[in-house]
Amino acid sequence: ALFSVKAIVMGADIATTERALAVPGAREANPLMRSQAAIIPLKVASVGAGLGLAYMLHRSGHHKAERIIPLFLAAPSALAAVHNAGIHQ
């Protein structure tokens, strides 16, 4: 469920970024995300890295920490989505 929240937040970030970039003079602040072809692969890689890190924490017995990982990784996308939503209003 937490990884689903992370995926939904990342989708919101992508959608709001696309709409915000349609505003004249707007630009992408993250240099890795400036290429349209790089956005989805980088987000998918982030989800995969989060799953791998959570699995490693699970295997080592850190069950509470494994539940925090998706929320920790979703926070930047959530902040970006909120920021982007404010740009095009």
C-alpha positions as CSV (number, residue, x, y, z in Angstrom):
1,A,0.0,0.0,0.0
2,L,2.8,2.4,0.8
3,F,4.5,1.8,-2.5
4,S,1.2,2.5,-4.2
5,V,1.1,5.8,-2.5
6,K,4.6,6.5,-3.7
7,A,3.6,5.6,-7.3
8,I,0.5,7.8,-7.2
9,V,2.5,10.8,-5.8
10,M,5.1,10.3,-8.5
11,G,2.4,10.3,-11.1
12,A,1.0,13.5,-9.7
13,D,4.5,15.0,-9.9
14,I,4.8,14.0,-13.6
15,A,1.4,15.4,-14.4
16,T,1.8,18.7,-12.6
17,T,5.3,19.1,-14.0
18,E,3.9,18.8,-17.6
19,R,1.2,21.3,-16.9
20,A,3.6,23.7,-15.1
21,L,6.1,23.6,-18.0
22,A,3.3,24.8,-20.3
23,V,3.4,28.2,-18.5
24,P,5.5,30.6,-20.5
25,G,8.9,31.1,-18.8
26,A,8.7,28.0,-16.6
27,R,11.6,25.6,-16.6
28,E,12.5,22.3,-14.9
29,A,14.7,22.9,-11.8
30,N,16.0,19.3,-11.7
31,P,18.7,18.9,-14.4
32,L,18.1,15.1,-14.5
33,M,14.5,15.7,-15.4
34,R,14.9,18.2,-18.1
35,S,14.7,15.6,-20.8
36,Q,11.2,14.3,-21.5
37,A,12.6,10.9,-22.4
38,A,14.3,10.6,-18.9
39,I,11.3,11.4,-16.7
40,I,9.5,8.1,-16.6
41,P,12.6,5.8,-16.6
42,L,14.1,7.8,-13.7
43,K,10.8,7.6,-11.7
44,V,10.6,3.8,-12.4
45,A,14.2,3.4,-11.3
46,S,13.4,5.3,-8.1
47,V,10.5,2.9,-7.3
48,G,12.8,-0.1,-8.0
49,A,15.5,1.4,-5.7
50,G,13.0,1.9,-3.0
51,L,11.7,-1.6,-3.3
52,G,15.3,-2.9,-3.1
53,L,16.2,-0.8,-0.1
54,A,13.0,-1.8,1.7
55,Y,13.7,-5.5,0.9
56,M,17.2,-5.2,2.3
57,L,15.9,-3.6,5.5
58,H,13.2,-6.3,5.8
59,R,15.8,-9.1,5.4
60,S,18.0,-7.5,8.1
61,G,15.0,-7.3,10.5
62,H,14.4,-3.5,10.4
63,H,10.7,-3.8,9.7
64,K,9.7,-0.3,10.9
65,A,12.4,1.3,8.8
66,E,11.3,-0.6,5.7
67,R,7.8,1.0,6.0
68,I,9.3,4.5,6.2
69,I,11.3,4.1,2.9
70,P,8.4,4.6,0.5
71,L,7.2,7.7,2.4
72,F,10.7,9.1,2.6
73,L,11.2,8.6,-1.1
74,A,7.7,10.0,-2.0
75,A,8.2,13.2,0.0
76,P,10.3,15.1,-2.7
77,S,7.7,14.2,-5.4
78,A,4.9,15.3,-3.2
79,L,6.6,18.6,-2.5
80,A,7.3,19.1,-6.2
81,A,3.7,18.2,-7.2
82,V,2.3,20.8,-4.7
83,H,4.8,23.4,-6.0
84,N,3.9,22.7,-9.6
85,A,0.2,22.8,-8.9
86,G,0.7,26.3,-7.5
87,I,2.5,27.5,-10.7
88,H,-0.3,27.1,-13.2
89,Q,-3.2,28.4,-11.1
